[in-house]
Amino acid sequence: MEIEGLFTALLFGAAIGGLGRLVIPGRQHISLLATILVGIAAALLGTAAATVLGVADTPGIDWIELALQVGLAGAGVSILTTRSKAKLHH
């Protein structure tokens, strides 16, 4: 992977992960690195799902693809937050 591709993946992952954190109410106790990794995974899975659904390439902004990515990021953040809360209580 070229450095530009890695940099783009990190930026996009941070943006999608950050949006995923915004859709989950309350404070999330996960690291910035975890947020970025969740965002990257959600971006990849959301794009794959949008491709399967036939909505990955639409004119203008791909709102459905973005919604899938942010929703998956929110789910990932929620799972990690639940796990970190469970570790704090043990």
SULUR-V859286 format. One record per backbone hydrogen bond with DSSP energy under -1.0 kcal/mol. CO is the residue of the C=O (numbers start at 1). NH is the residue of the N-H. E is the energy in kcal/mol with one decimal. If there is no record, write none. Layout:
((CO:NH:E) (CO:NH:E))
This chain:
((2:6:-2.1) (3:7:-2.6) (4:8:-2.5) (5:9:-2.3) (6:10:-2.3) (7:11:-2.4) (8:12:-2.9) (9:13:-2.6) (10:14:-2.3) (11:15:-2.3) (12:16:-2.8) (13:17:-2.7) (14:18:-2.5) (15:19:-2.3) (16:20:-2.3) (17:21:-2.0) (18:22:-1.7) (19:23:-1.4) (31:35:-2.1) (32:36:-2.5) (33:37:-2.7) (34:38:-2.6) (35:39:-2.3) (36:40:-2.6) (37:41:-2.4) (38:42:-2.8) (39:43:-2.4) (40:44:-2.3) (41:45:-2.8) (42:46:-2.9) (43:47:-2.1) (44:48:-2.2) (45:49:-2.6) (46:50:-2.4) (47:51:-2.2) (48:52:-2.2) (49:53:-2.3) (50:55:-2.7) (61:63:-1.8) (62:66:-2.3) (63:67:-2.5) (64:68:-2.3) (65:69:-2.4) (66:70:-2.7) (67:71:-2.5) (68:72:-2.4) (69:73:-2.3) (70:74:-2.7) (71:75:-2.1) (72:76:-2.5) (73:77:-2.8) (74:78:-2.4) (75:79:-2.3) (76:80:-2.4) (77:81:-2.7) (78:82:-2.3) (79:83:-2.2) (80:84:-2.4) (81:85:-2.2) (82:86:-2.1) (83:87:-1.9) (84:88:-1.6) (85:89:-1.4))
